[in-house]
Amino acid sequence: MNCRSNAPILAAFAVLGSLLSACSGGGSPSTPGRGVYWTTPQYYTDNTPLDPSDLRGFEIYIKQDPSPFGPADNPVATASSRDNFFALESITPPLTQAVTYYVSLKTVTIYDKKSDYSPPVSFSP
């Protein structure tokens, strides 16, 4: 058994700035519109380097309530360990225009360990 499976869960990763709009002339067809970007963690909370093969993926949480995310909140989507972007138009049902939402993420390992929630970022579609 890999000794890292007993290490504390991953540190929350950073959400890079606000949610961004793709420019009309740039970007990739696979990432159009508004979305959230993140940086994959490099270390466990005990500063042990994270082997990228230990990473399963990310859980994405979105809600309208500004209170902290917690156990009652369910992920609206998941992303693979190779992803660092989630397109908001992928959410079903679609988000309501002119409403403030909050997004947070969790890192998930192949050992089913989860990080804390990342600091929430607010946005309005």
CYANA upper distance limits for C-alpha pairs under 8 A (distance plus 0.5 A):
  1 MET  CA      5 SER  CA      8.05
  3 CYS  CA      7 ALA  CA      7.70
  4 ARG  CA     48 THR  CA      8.50
  5 SER  CA    111 TYR  CA      6.51
  5 SER  CA    113 LYS  CA      8.42
  7 ALA  CA     44 TYR  CA      7.79
  7 ALA  CA     45 THR  CA      8.41
  7 ALA  CA     46 ASP  CA      7.60
  8 PRO  CA     44 TYR  CA      7.24
  8 PRO  CA     45 THR  CA      6.44
  8 PRO  CA     46 ASP  CA      7.18
  9 ILE  CA     44 TYR  CA      6.86
  9 ILE  CA     45 THR  CA      6.96
  9 ILE  CA    113 LYS  CA      6.03
  9 ILE  CA    114 LYS  CA      6.13
  9 ILE  CA    115 SER  CA      5.65
  9 ILE  CA    116 ASP  CA      8.38
 10 LEU  CA     41 PRO  CA      7.89
 10 LEU  CA     43 TYR  CA      7.40
 10 LEU  CA     44 TYR  CA      5.00
 10 LEU  CA     45 THR  CA      5.98
 10 LEU  CA    107 THR  CA      7.23
 10 LEU  CA    108 VAL  CA      8.42
 10 LEU  CA    113 LYS  CA      8.18
 10 LEU  CA    114 LYS  CA      7.11
 10 LEU  CA    115 SER  CA      5.18
 10 LEU  CA    116 ASP  CA      8.15
 11 ALA  CA     41 PRO  CA      7.55
 11 ALA  CA     43 TYR  CA      7.74
 11 ALA  CA     44 TYR  CA      6.40
 11 ALA  CA     45 THR  CA      5.55
 11 ALA  CA    115 SER  CA      6.10
 11 ALA  CA    116 ASP  CA      7.27
 12 ALA  CA     41 PRO  CA      7.87
 12 ALA  CA    105 LEU  CA      8.35
 12 ALA  CA    106 LYS  CA      7.09
 12 ALA  CA    107 THR  CA      7.37
 12 ALA  CA    115 SER  CA      5.97
 12 ALA  CA    116 ASP  CA      6.03
 12 ALA  CA    117 TYR  CA      6.60
 12 ALA  CA    118 SER  CA      5.42
 12 ALA  CA    119 PRO  CA      8.46
 13 PHE  CA     38 TRP  CA      7.53
 13 PHE  CA     39 THR  CA      6.67
 13 PHE  CA     40 THR  CA      6.81
 13 PHE  CA     41 PRO  CA      6.00
 13 PHE  CA    105 LEU  CA      8.39
 13 PHE  CA    106 LYS  CA      8.29
 13 PHE  CA    107 THR  CA      8.03
 13 PHE  CA    118 SER  CA      6.40
 14 ALA  CA     38 TRP  CA      6.39
 14 ALA  CA     39 THR  CA      6.39
 14 ALA  CA    118 SER  CA      7.01
 14 ALA  CA    119 PRO  CA      7.93
 15 VAL  CA     36 VAL  CA      7.86
 15 VAL  CA     37 TYR  CA      6.67
 15 VAL  CA     38 TRP  CA      5.15
 15 VAL  CA     39 THR  CA      7.38
 15 VAL  CA    118 SER  CA      7.66
 15 VAL  CA    119 PRO  CA      7.90
 15 VAL  CA    121 VAL  CA      8.03
 16 LEU  CA     36 VAL  CA      8.32
 16 LEU  CA     37 TYR  CA      6.38
 16 LEU  CA     38 TRP  CA      6.00
 16 LEU  CA     39 THR  CA      7.72
 17 GLY  CA    121 VAL  CA      8.49
 18 SER  CA     36 VAL  CA      8.01
 18 SER  CA    121 VAL  CA      7.05
 18 SER  CA    122 SER  CA      8.00
 18 SER  CA    123 PHE  CA      7.84
 19 LEU  CA     34 ARG  CA      7.00
 19 LEU  CA     35 GLY  CA      6.09
 19 LEU  CA     36 VAL  CA      5.58
 19 LEU  CA     37 TYR  CA      7.88
 19 LEU  CA    121 VAL  CA      8.36
 19 LEU  CA    123 PHE  CA      7.11
 20 LEU  CA     34 ARG  CA      5.92
 20 LEU  CA     35 GLY  CA      6.44
 20 LEU  CA     36 VAL  CA      7.35
 21 SER  CA     33 GLY  CA      5.99
 21 SER  CA     34 ARG  CA      5.05
 21 SER  CA     35 GLY  CA      7.60
 22 ALA  CA     26 GLY  CA      7.46
 22 ALA  CA     27 GLY  CA      6.70
 22 ALA  CA     31 THR  CA      8.36
 22 ALA  CA     32 PRO  CA      6.44
 22 ALA  CA     33 GLY  CA      5.71
 22 ALA  CA     34 ARG  CA      6.90
 23 CYS  CA     27 GLY  CA      7.20
 27 GLY  CA     31 THR  CA      7.38
 27 GLY  CA     32 PRO  CA      7.52
 28 SER  CA     32 PRO  CA      7.13
 31 THR  CA     35 GLY  CA      8.44
 31 THR  CA     85 PHE  CA      8.18
 31 THR  CA     86 PHE  CA      8.29
 31 THR  CA     87 ALA  CA      6.77
 32 PRO  CA     87 ALA  CA      7.59
 33 GLY  CA     87 ALA  CA      7.37
 33 GLY  CA     88 LEU  CA      8.12
 33 GLY  CA     89 GLU  CA      7.82
 34 ARG  CA     87 ALA  CA      6.46
 34 ARG  CA     88 LEU  CA      6.28
 34 ARG  CA     89 GLU  CA      7.80
 34 ARG  CA    125 PRO  CA      8.40
 35 GLY  CA     85 PHE  CA      7.13
 35 GLY  CA     86 PHE  CA      5.81
 35 GLY  CA     87 ALA  CA      4.72
 35 GLY  CA     88 LEU  CA      5.46
 35 GLY  CA     89 GLU  CA      8.41
 36 VAL  CA     85 PHE  CA      6.07
 36 VAL  CA     86 PHE  CA      5.89
 36 VAL  CA     87 ALA  CA      7.26
 36 VAL  CA     88 LEU  CA      7.99
 37 TYR  CA     84 ASN  CA      6.03
 37 TYR  CA     85 PHE  CA      4.91
 37 TYR  CA     86 PHE  CA      7.18
 38 TRP  CA     84 ASN  CA      5.72
 38 TRP  CA     85 PHE  CA      7.02
 39 THR  CA     84 ASN  CA      6.94
 40 THR  CA     84 ASN  CA      7.60
 41 PRO  CA     50 LEU  CA      7.95
 42 GLN  CA     49 PRO  CA      6.56
 42 GLN  CA     50 LEU  CA      5.73
 42 GLN  CA     51 ASP  CA      8.43
 43 TYR  CA     47 ASN  CA      5.82
 43 TYR  CA     48 THR  CA      6.02
 43 TYR  CA     49 PRO  CA      4.89
 43 TYR  CA     50 LEU  CA      5.11
 44 TYR  CA     48 THR  CA      5.84
 44 TYR  CA     49 PRO  CA      6.83
 44 TYR  CA     50 LEU  CA      6.41
 50 LEU  CA     54 ASP  CA      7.55
 51 ASP  CA     55 LEU  CA      7.95
 54 ASP  CA    109 THR  CA      6.04
 54 ASP  CA    110 ILE  CA      5.95
 54 ASP  CA    111 TYR  CA      8.10
 55 LEU  CA     81 SER  CA      6.40
 55 LEU  CA    107 THR  CA      8.20
 55 LEU  CA    108 VAL  CA      6.82
 55 LEU  CA    109 THR  CA      4.89
 55 LEU  CA    110 ILE  CA      6.30
 56 ARG  CA     80 SER  CA      7.08
 56 ARG  CA     81 SER  CA      5.89
 56 ARG  CA    107 THR  CA      8.46
 56 ARG  CA    108 VAL  CA      6.04
 56 ARG  CA    109 THR  CA      5.27
 56 ARG  CA    110 ILE  CA      5.48
 57 GLY  CA     78 THR  CA      7.66
 57 GLY  CA     79 ALA  CA      6.12
 57 GLY  CA     80 SER  CA      4.85
 57 GLY  CA     81 SER  CA      4.45
 57 GLY  CA     82 ARG  CA      8.05
 57 GLY  CA     83 ASP  CA      8.39
 57 GLY  CA    107 THR  CA      6.62
 57 GLY  CA    108 VAL  CA      5.84
 57 GLY  CA    109 THR  CA      7.37
 58 PHE  CA     78 THR  CA      6.05
 58 PHE  CA     79 ALA  CA      5.57
 58 PHE  CA     80 SER  CA      6.87
 58 PHE  CA     81 SER  CA      7.25
 58 PHE  CA    105 LEU  CA      7.11
 58 PHE  CA    106 LYS  CA      6.03
 58 PHE  CA    107 THR  CA      5.16
 58 PHE  CA    108 VAL  CA      6.19
 59 GLU  CA     75 PRO  CA      6.24
 59 GLU  CA     76 VAL  CA      8.24
 59 GLU  CA     77 ALA  CA      6.62
 59 GLU  CA     78 THR  CA      5.02
 59 GLU  CA     79 ALA  CA      6.97
 59 GLU  CA    105 LEU  CA      6.00
 59 GLU  CA    106 LYS  CA      5.61
 59 GLU  CA    107 THR  CA      7.07
 59 GLU  CA    108 VAL  CA      7.85
 60 ILE  CA     75 PRO  CA      5.75
 60 ILE  CA     76 VAL  CA      6.41
 60 ILE  CA     77 ALA  CA      5.76
 60 ILE  CA     78 THR  CA      6.29
 60 ILE  CA     79 ALA  CA      8.12
 60 ILE  CA    103 VAL  CA      7.66
 60 ILE  CA    104 SER  CA      6.64
 60 ILE  CA    105 LEU  CA      5.20
 60 ILE  CA    106 LYS  CA      7.29
 61 TYR  CA     73 ASP  CA      7.82
 61 TYR  CA     74 ASN  CA      7.11
 61 TYR  CA     75 PRO  CA      5.05
 61 TYR  CA     76 VAL  CA      6.05
 61 TYR  CA     77 ALA  CA      7.74
 61 TYR  CA    103 VAL  CA      6.00
 61 TYR  CA    104 SER  CA      5.66
 61 TYR  CA    105 LEU  CA      6.42
 62 ILE  CA     75 PRO  CA      7.84
 62 ILE  CA     76 VAL  CA      7.09
 62 ILE  CA    101 TYR  CA      7.10
 62 ILE  CA    102 TYR  CA      5.97
 62 ILE  CA    103 VAL  CA      4.93
 62 ILE  CA    104 SER  CA      7.08
 63 LYS  CA    101 TYR  CA      5.99
 63 LYS  CA    102 TYR  CA      5.89
 63 LYS  CA    103 VAL  CA      7.25
 64 GLN  CA     99 VAL  CA      8.18
 64 GLN  CA    100 THR  CA      6.64
 64 GLN  CA    101 TYR  CA      4.94
 64 GLN  CA    102 TYR  CA      6.51
 65 ASP  CA    101 TYR  CA      7.86
 65 ASP  CA    102 TYR  CA      7.83
 66 PRO  CA    101 TYR  CA      8.42
 66 PRO  CA    102 TYR  CA      7.21
 69 PHE  CA     73 ASP  CA      6.82
 69 PHE  CA    104 SER  CA      8.19
 69 PHE  CA    117 TYR  CA      7.56
 76 VAL  CA     91 ILE  CA      7.74
 77 ALA  CA     91 ILE  CA      8.10
 79 ALA  CA     83 ASP  CA      6.59
 79 ALA  CA     86 PHE  CA      7.83
 86 PHE  CA     90 SER  CA      8.39
 89 GLU  CA     94 PRO  CA      7.13
 89 GLU  CA     95 LEU  CA      8.40
 90 SER  CA     94 PRO  CA      8.24
 91 ILE  CA     95 LEU  CA      7.62
 95 LEU  CA    125 PRO  CA      7.44
 96 THR  CA    125 PRO  CA      7.43
 97 GLN  CA    124 SER  CA      7.28
 97 GLN  CA    125 PRO  CA      5.56
 98 ALA  CA    124 SER  CA      6.10
 98 ALA  CA    125 PRO  CA      6.63
 99 VAL  CA    124 SER  CA      5.92
 99 VAL  CA    125 PRO  CA      7.52
100 THR  CA    122 SER  CA      7.06
100 THR  CA    123 PHE  CA      6.07
100 THR  CA    124 SER  CA      5.14
100 THR  CA    125 PRO  CA      8.24
101 TYR  CA    122 SER  CA      6.04
101 TYR  CA    123 PHE  CA      5.92
101 TYR  CA    124 SER  CA      6.59
102 TYR  CA    120 PRO  CA      6.41
102 TYR  CA    121 VAL  CA      5.96
102 TYR  CA    122 SER  CA      4.89
102 TYR  CA    123 PHE  CA      6.93
103 VAL  CA    120 PRO  CA      5.80
103 VAL  CA    121 VAL  CA      5.90
103 VAL  CA    122 SER  CA      6.98
104 SER  CA    117 TYR  CA      6.51
104 SER  CA    118 SER  CA      5.81
104 SER  CA    119 PRO  CA      6.77
104 SER  CA    120 PRO  CA      5.22
104 SER  CA    121 VAL  CA      7.26
105 LEU  CA    117 TYR  CA      6.07
105 LEU  CA    118 SER  CA      5.77
106 LYS  CA    114 LYS  CA      6.86
106 LYS  CA    115 SER  CA      5.89
106 LYS  CA    116 ASP  CA      6.69
106 LYS  CA    117 TYR  CA      5.68
106 LYS  CA    118 SER  CA      6.86
107 THR  CA    114 LYS  CA      6.04
107 THR  CA    115 SER  CA      5.70
107 THR  CA    116 ASP  CA      8.41
108 VAL  CA    112 ASP  CA      6.61
108 VAL  CA    113 LYS  CA      6.22
108 VAL  CA    114 LYS  CA      5.09
108 VAL  CA    115 SER  CA      7.19
109 THR  CA    113 LYS  CA      5.83
109 THR  CA    114 LYS  CA      7.06
